[in-house]
Amino acid sequence: MKRLIVAVLAAAGVVAPVLADQALAQKKNCMACHAVDKKVVGPAYKDVAKKYDGQNVAAKLATKVMKGGAGTWGAVPMPANPQVSQAEADTLVKWVLSLK
């Protein structure tokens, strides 16, 4: 029943943006450290979207997804993710930034 409801809502465009690439984030293990709406190890994706709202940072963030980084969100560094391709990083960043 839950799948049917999600399918109907997705077809109507109600949940498509939220689910559009959450599956990719789960597949690439991003959700081990991040959640959409709460801090886990790293920041909530909605907080990332708010921080960068209106800024032209997609390419910079895609590089950070693949190569890792530190300092922007505190002392815990984000590790490199060599399993994420450039196209996947671009897709993930576009999705995260849409969550504002």
Summary of the structure (lengths in Angstrom):
residues: 100
radius of gyration: 13.9
end to end distance: 29.2
largest distance: 43.6
contacts: 243
relative contact order: 0.18
helix: 52%
strand: 4%
